Amino acid sequence: MAQLFKPGANNIAKTSIVFGAITPVALGYFIAAISRSPANTKVDVPRNPPVPFSHQPHHREPGIDSHNSPTT
């Protein structure tokens, strides 16, 4: 009986099995890396406070001693 596939077909089959196993792992790694990147999590993007608040009127309010606060 004659051969159905050429001997080079074995190399193609092995290569496709290896790439078939590596591709999902690599794809999962890259998706995880993109979702955890600073560009996506916006780590370096400063946020505005939700309500504008000035600490200036409360800075020297009588009765608040910031230097001698009790430790817990």
N, CA, C and O atoms as a Tinker XYZ file with bonds, in Angstrom:
   288  protein
     1  N      0.843000   -1.176000    0.000000    73     2
     2  CA     0.000000    0.000000    0.000000    64     1     3
     3  C      0.893000    1.245000    0.000000    63     2     4     5
     4  O      1.913000    1.274000    0.688000    81     3
     5  N      0.527000    2.237000   -0.742000    73     3     6
     6  CA     1.314000    3.455000   -0.878000    64     5     7
     7  C      1.097000    4.365000    0.322000    63     6     8     9
     8  O      0.054000    4.332000    0.975000    81     7
     9  N      2.113000    5.177000    0.592000    73     7    10
    10  CA     2.001000    6.131000    1.692000    64     9    11
    11  C      0.992000    7.217000    1.344000    63    10    12    13
    12  O      0.948000    7.708000    0.216000    81    11
    13  N      0.174000    7.586000    2.343000    73    11    14
    14  CA    -0.804000    8.641000    2.121000    64    13    15
    15  C     -0.179000   10.035000    2.293000    63    14    16    17
    16  O     -0.550000   10.982000    1.600000    81    15
    17  N      0.767000   10.138000    3.219000    73    15    18
    18  CA     1.396000   11.428000    3.509000    64    17    19
    19  C      2.878000   11.348000    3.248000    63    18    20    21
    20  O      3.481000   10.283000    3.373000    81    19
    21  N      3.458000   12.453000    2.891000    73    19    22
    22  CA     4.895000   12.527000    2.695000    64    21    23
    23  C      5.579000   12.529000    4.060000    63    22    24    25
    24  O      4.944000   12.877000    5.056000    81    23
    25  N      6.857000   12.151000    4.136000    73    23    26
    26  CA     7.556000   12.168000    5.430000    64    25    27
    27  C      7.614000   13.559000    6.075000    63    26    28    29
    28  O      7.672000   13.646000    7.302000    81    27
    29  N      7.600000   14.626000    5.313000    73    27    30
    30  CA     7.603000   15.980000    5.861000    64    29    31
    31  C      6.312000   16.334000    6.583000    63    30    32    33
    32  O      6.273000   17.315000    7.325000    81    31
    33  N      5.270000   15.564000    6.382000    73    31    34
    34  CA     3.995000   15.823000    7.052000    64    33    35
    35  C      4.100000   15.581000    8.555000    63    34    36    37
    36  O      3.337000   16.170000    9.320000    81    35
    37  N      5.018000   14.737000    8.993000    73    35    38
    38  CA     5.218000   14.508000   10.420000    64    37    39
    39  C      5.689000   15.783000   11.114000    63    38    40    41
    40  O      5.234000   16.109000   12.211000    81    39
    41  N      6.608000   16.502000   10.461000    73    39    42
    42  CA     7.092000   17.758000   11.041000    64    41    43
    43  C      5.973000   18.788000   11.123000    63    42    44    45
    44  O      5.873000   19.521000   12.107000    81    43
    45  N      5.152000   18.847000   10.119000    73    43    46
    46  CA     4.015000   19.778000   10.130000    64    45    47
    47  C      3.042000   19.413000   11.243000    63    46    48    49
    48  O      2.518000   20.297000   11.919000    81    47
    49  N      2.796000   18.132000   11.439000    73    47    50
    50  CA     1.873000   17.690000   12.489000    64    49    51
    51  C      2.424000   18.022000   13.877000    63    50    52    53
    52  O      1.694000   18.508000   14.741000    81    51
    53  N      3.720000   17.756000   14.084000    73    51    54
    54  CA     4.331000   18.055000   15.389000    64    53    55
    55  C      4.313000   19.560000   15.672000    63    54    56    57
    56  O      4.013000   19.989000   16.786000    81    55
    57  N      4.638000   20.346000   14.653000    73    55    58
    58  CA     4.654000   21.798000   14.818000    64    57    59
    59  C      3.260000   22.335000   15.125000    63    58    60    61
    60  O      3.110000   23.219000   15.968000    81    59
    61  N      2.255000   21.815000   14.458000    73    59    62
    62  CA     0.897000   22.293000   14.706000    64    61    63
    63  C      0.406000   21.891000   16.093000    63    62    64    65
    64  O     -0.360000   22.632000   16.711000    81    63
    65  N      0.832000   20.734000   16.593000    73    63    66
    66  CA     0.451000   20.326000   17.956000    64    65    67
    67  C      1.108000   21.245000   18.982000    63    66    68    69
    68  O      0.468000   21.665000   19.946000    81    67
    69  N      2.391000   21.556000   18.772000    73    67    70
    70  CA     3.099000   22.442000   19.704000    64    69    71
    71  C      2.464000   23.839000   19.701000    63    70    72    73
    72  O      2.193000   24.400000   20.763000    81    71
    73  N      2.230000   24.392000   18.522000    73    71    74
    74  CA     1.596000   25.714000   18.452000    64    73    75
    75  C      0.169000   25.688000   18.982000    63    74    76    77
    76  O     -0.297000   26.670000   19.559000    81    75
    77  N     -0.519000   24.585000   18.791000    73    75    78
    78  CA    -1.874000   24.461000   19.322000    64    77    79
    79  C     -1.900000   24.439000   20.842000    63    78    80    81
    80  O     -2.882000   24.857000   21.455000    81    79
    81  N     -0.817000   23.948000   21.458000    73    79    82
    82  CA    -0.735000   23.928000   22.921000    64    81    83
    83  C     -0.228000   25.259000   23.476000    63    82    84    85
    84  O     -0.653000   25.684000   24.550000    81    83
    85  N      0.671000   25.911000   22.757000    73    83    86
    86  CA     1.276000   27.153000   23.249000    64    85    87
    87  C      0.355000   28.354000   23.048000    63    86    88    89
    88  O      0.342000   29.262000   23.879000    81    87
    89  N     -0.399000   28.376000   21.983000    73    87    90
    90  CA    -1.218000   29.535000   21.639000    64    89    91
    91  C     -2.229000   29.924000   22.726000    63    90    92    93
    92  O     -2.297000   31.105000   23.067000    81    91
    93  N     -3.019000   28.998000   23.288000    73    91    94
    94  CA    -3.963000   29.426000   24.344000    64    93    95
    95  C     -3.267000   29.950000   25.594000    63    94    96    97
    96  O     -3.750000   30.886000   26.232000    81    95
    97  N     -2.135000   29.347000   25.942000    73    95    98
    98  CA    -1.394000   29.811000   27.128000    64    97    99
    99  C     -0.847000   31.217000   26.885000    63    98   100   101
   100  O     -0.970000   32.090000   27.744000    81    99
   101  N     -0.249000   31.432000   25.726000    73    99   102
   102  CA     0.302000   32.752000   25.404000    64   101   103
   103  C     -0.811000   33.793000   25.306000    63   102   104   105
   104  O     -0.639000   34.924000   25.763000    81   103
   105  N     -1.924000   33.433000   24.729000    73   103   106
   106  CA    -3.050000   34.356000   24.611000    64   105   107
   107  C     -3.579000   34.739000   25.992000    63   106   108   109
   108  O     -3.871000   35.909000   26.239000    81   107
   109  N     -3.702000   33.775000   26.881000    73   107   110
   110  CA    -4.139000   34.068000   28.249000    64   109   111
   111  C     -3.165000   34.968000   28.979000    63   110   112   113
   112  O     -3.573000   35.860000   29.722000    81   111
   113  N     -1.865000   34.735000   28.767000    73   111   114
   114  CA    -0.848000   35.575000   29.397000    64   113   115
   115  C     -0.944000   37.016000   28.904000    63   114   116   117
   116  O     -0.902000   37.950000   29.705000    81   115
   117  N     -1.070000   37.199000   27.611000    73   115   118
   118  CA    -1.140000   38.553000   27.065000    64   117   119
   119  C     -2.424000   39.263000   27.474000    63   118   120   121
   120  O     -2.394000   40.468000   27.723000    81   119
   121  N     -3.531000   38.571000   27.550000    73   119   122
   122  CA    -4.781000   39.193000   28.008000    64   121   123
   123  C     -4.645000   39.625000   29.466000    63   122   124   125
   124  O     -5.080000   40.715000   29.837000    81   123
   125  N     -4.035000   38.761000   30.298000    73   123   126
   126  CA    -3.832000   39.112000   31.705000    64   125   127
   127  C     -2.872000   40.294000   31.845000    63   126   128   129
   128  O     -3.076000   41.169000   32.687000    81   127
   129  N     -1.831000   40.316000   31.020000    73   127   130
   130  CA    -0.864000   41.422000   31.085000    64   129   131
   131  C     -1.502000   42.736000   30.672000    63   130   132   133
   132  O     -1.217000   43.776000   31.266000    81   131
   133  N     -2.353000   42.705000   29.674000    73   131   134
   134  CA    -3.023000   43.931000   29.234000    64   133   135
   135  C     -4.021000   44.414000   30.283000    63   134   136   137
   136  O     -4.120000   45.615000   30.538000    81   135
   137  N     -4.760000   43.485000   30.894000    73   135   138
   138  CA    -5.764000   43.904000   31.868000    64   137   139
   139  C     -5.135000   44.427000   33.155000    63   138   140   141
   140  O     -5.774000   45.187000   33.883000    81   139
   141  N     -3.888000   44.034000   33.452000    73   139   142
   142  CA    -3.209000   44.506000   34.657000    64   141   143
   143  C     -2.237000   45.639000   34.394000    63   142   144   145
   144  O     -1.552000   46.086000   35.314000    81   143
   145  N     -2.163000   46.105000   33.178000    73   143   146
   146  CA    -1.205000   47.155000   32.837000    64   145   147
   147  C     -1.667000   48.503000   33.396000    63   146   148   149
   148  O     -2.863000   48.720000   33.585000    81   147
   149  N     -0.717000   49.408000   33.661000    73   147   150
   150  CA    -1.093000   50.734000   34.159000    64   149   151
   151  C     -1.985000   51.510000   33.197000    63   150   152   153
   152  O     -2.754000   52.369000   33.629000    81   151
   153  N     -1.897000   51.226000   31.919000    73   151   154
   154  CA    -2.756000   51.920000   30.961000    64   153   155
   155  C     -4.224000   51.565000   31.184000    63   154   156   157
   156  O     -5.107000   52.400000   30.988000    81   155
   157  N     -4.480000   50.331000   31.592000    73   155   158
   158  CA    -5.856000   49.902000   31.814000    64   157   159
   159  C     -6.332000   50.232000   33.226000    63   158   160   161
   160  O     -7.491000   50.601000   33.418000    81   159
   161  N     -5.453000   50.101000   34.212000    73   159   162
   162  CA    -5.861000   50.349000   35.595000    64   161   163
   163  C     -5.812000   51.824000   35.963000    63   162   164   165
   164  O     -6.304000   52.221000   37.019000    81   163
   165  N     -5.211000   52.646000   35.082000    73   163   166
   166  CA    -5.113000   54.094000   35.274000    64   165   167
   167  C     -4.424000   54.452000   36.593000    63   166   168   169
   168  O     -4.895000   55.306000   37.345000    81   167
   169  N     -3.293000   53.778000   36.857000    73   167   170
   170  CA    -2.550000   53.988000   38.089000    64   169   171
   171  C     -1.979000   55.404000   38.164000    63   170   172   173
   172  O     -2.042000   56.034000   39.220000    81   171
   173  N     -1.435000   55.907000   37.082000    73   171   174
   174  CA    -0.774000   57.204000   37.094000    64   173   175
   175  C     -1.691000   58.373000   36.756000    63   174   176   177
   176  O     -1.213000   59.495000   36.588000    81   175
   177  N     -2.976000   58.139000   36.654000    73   175   178
   178  CA    -3.918000   59.197000   36.303000    64   177   179
   179  C     -4.478000   59.794000   37.592000    63   178   180   181
   180  O     -5.155000   59.094000   38.345000    81   179
   181  N     -4.208000   61.084000   37.865000    73   179   182
   182  CA    -4.748000   61.679000   39.088000    64   181   183
   183  C     -6.259000   61.857000   38.992000    63   182   184   185
   184  O     -6.799000   62.203000   37.941000    81   183
   185  N     -6.911000   61.616000   40.095000    73   183   186
   186  CA    -8.369000   61.764000   40.136000    64   185   187
   187  C     -8.732000   63.060000   40.838000    63   186   188   189
   188  O     -8.062000   63.476000   41.783000    81   187
   189  N     -9.775000   63.681000   40.379000    73   187   190
   190  CA   -10.298000   64.870000   41.039000    64   189   191
   191  C    -11.141000   64.443000   42.233000    63   190   192   193
   192  O    -11.806000   63.409000   42.177000    81   191
   193  N    -11.124000   65.225000   43.319000    73   191   194
   194  CA   -11.971000   64.877000   44.453000    64   193   195
   195  C    -13.446000   64.993000   44.067000    63   194   196   197
   196  O    -13.808000   65.856000   43.267000    81   195
   197  N    -14.291000   64.143000   44.620000    73   195   198
   198  CA   -15.697000   64.174000   44.239000    64   197   199
   199  C    -16.404000   65.465000   44.628000    63   198   200   201
   200  O    -17.317000   65.905000   43.931000    81   199
   201  N    -15.988000   66.079000   45.741000    73   199   202
   202  CA   -16.590000   67.326000   46.196000    64   201   203
   203  C    -15.451000   68.316000   46.448000    63   202   204   205
   204  O    -14.513000   67.987000   47.174000    81   203
   205  N    -15.508000   69.504000   45.874000    73   203   206
   206  CA   -14.436000   70.462000   46.152000    64   205   207
   207  C    -14.441000   70.832000   47.636000    63   206   208   209
   208  O    -15.473000   71.220000   48.184000    81   207
   209  N    -13.283000   70.710000   48.275000    73   207   210
   210  CA   -13.195000   70.934000   49.709000    64   209   211
   211  C    -11.889000   71.654000   50.005000    63   210   212   213
   212  O    -10.824000   71.219000   49.566000    81   211
   213  N    -11.966000   72.734000   50.736000    73   211   214
   214  CA   -10.782000   73.482000   51.131000    64   213   215
   215  C    -10.515000   73.224000   52.612000    63   214   216   217
   216  O    -11.417000   73.336000   53.441000    81   215
   217  N     -9.287000   72.884000   52.931000    73   215   218
   218  CA    -8.899000   72.663000   54.319000    64   217   219
   219  C     -8.468000   73.965000   54.995000    63   218   220   221
   220  O     -8.203000   73.974000   56.197000    81   219
   221  N     -8.397000   75.036000   54.258000    73   219   222
   222  CA    -7.904000   76.301000   54.788000    64   221   223
   223  C     -8.720000   76.810000   55.981000    63   222   224   225
   224  O     -8.112000   77.238000   56.962000    81   223
   225  N    -10.061000   76.791000   55.961000    73   223   226
   226  CA   -10.793000   77.289000   57.139000    64   225   227
   227  C    -10.573000   76.427000   58.376000    63   226   228   229
   228  O    -10.725000   76.921000   59.494000    81   227
   229  N    -10.226000   75.174000   58.214000    73   227   230
   230  CA   -10.080000   74.256000   59.342000    64   229   231
   231  C     -8.634000   74.077000   59.756000    63   230   232   233
   232  O     -8.340000   73.326000   60.685000    81   231
   233  N     -7.745000   74.751000   59.082000    73   231   234
   234  CA    -6.323000   74.536000   59.327000    64   233   235
   235  C     -5.912000   74.988000   60.727000    63   234   236   237
   236  O     -5.194000   74.265000   61.417000    81   235
   237  N     -6.342000   76.136000   61.145000    73   235   238
   238  CA    -5.976000   76.679000   62.468000    64   237   239
   239  C     -7.199000   76.837000   63.357000    63   238   240   241
   240  O     -7.303000   77.816000   64.096000    81   239
   241  N     -8.106000   75.907000   63.297000    73   239   242
   242  CA    -9.325000   75.986000   64.099000    64   241   243
   243  C     -8.982000   75.764000   65.569000    63   242   244   245
   244  O     -8.237000   74.840000   65.894000    81   243
   245  N     -9.516000   76.601000   66.462000    73   243   246
   246  CA    -9.205000   76.427000   67.885000    64   245   247
   247  C     -9.764000   75.106000   68.409000    63   246   248   249
   248  O    -10.840000   74.659000   68.010000    81   247
   249  N     -9.009000   74.503000   69.303000    73   247   250
   250  CA    -9.447000   73.248000   69.904000    64   249   251
   251  C     -8.891000   72.020000   69.205000    63   250   252   253
   252  O     -9.056000   70.906000   69.702000    81   251
   253  N     -8.249000   72.193000   68.085000    73   251   254
   254  CA    -7.652000   71.054000   67.378000    64   253   255
   255  C     -6.145000   71.173000   67.525000    63   254   256   257
   256  O     -5.525000   72.103000   67.009000    81   255
   257  N     -5.579000   70.231000   68.226000    73   255   258
   258  CA    -4.141000   70.224000   68.427000    64   257   259
   259  C     -3.560000   69.033000   67.668000    63   258   260   261
   260  O     -3.673000   67.890000   68.111000    81   259
   261  N     -2.946000   69.307000   66.539000    73   259   262
   262  CA    -2.447000   68.219000   65.713000    64   261   263
   263  C     -1.091000   67.707000   66.186000    63   262   264   265
   264  O     -0.671000   66.618000   65.797000    81   263
   265  N     -0.389000   68.499000   67.039000    73   263   266
   266  CA     0.942000   68.069000   67.480000    64   265   267
   267  C      0.878000   67.136000   68.671000    63   266   268   269
   268  O      1.773000   66.306000   68.834000    81   267
   269  N     -0.123000   67.232000   69.497000    73   267   270
   270  CA    -0.223000   66.410000   70.694000    64   269   271
   271  C     -1.420000   65.486000   70.645000    63   270   272   273
   272  O     -2.158000   65.366000   71.624000    81   271
   273  N     -1.616000   64.838000   69.525000    73   271   274
   274  CA    -2.769000   63.946000   69.431000    64   273   275
   275  C     -2.470000   62.650000   70.175000    63   274   276   277
   276  O     -1.340000   62.164000   70.141000    81   275
   277  N     -3.473000   62.084000   70.848000    73   275   278
   278  CA    -3.226000   60.849000   71.599000    64   277   279
   279  C     -2.958000   59.678000   70.659000    63   278   280   281
   280  O     -3.538000   59.581000   69.578000    81   279
   281  N     -2.076000   58.804000   71.091000    73   279   282
   282  CA    -1.789000   57.594000   70.295000    64   281   283
   283  C     -2.631000   56.456000   70.813000    63   282   284   285
   284  O     -2.900000   56.350000   72.010000    81   283
   285  N     -3.037000   55.615000   69.900000    73   283   286
   286  CA    -3.888000   54.489000   70.302000    64   285   287
   287  C     -3.134000   53.213000   70.216000    63   286   288
   288  O     -3.680000   52.151000   70.514000    81   287
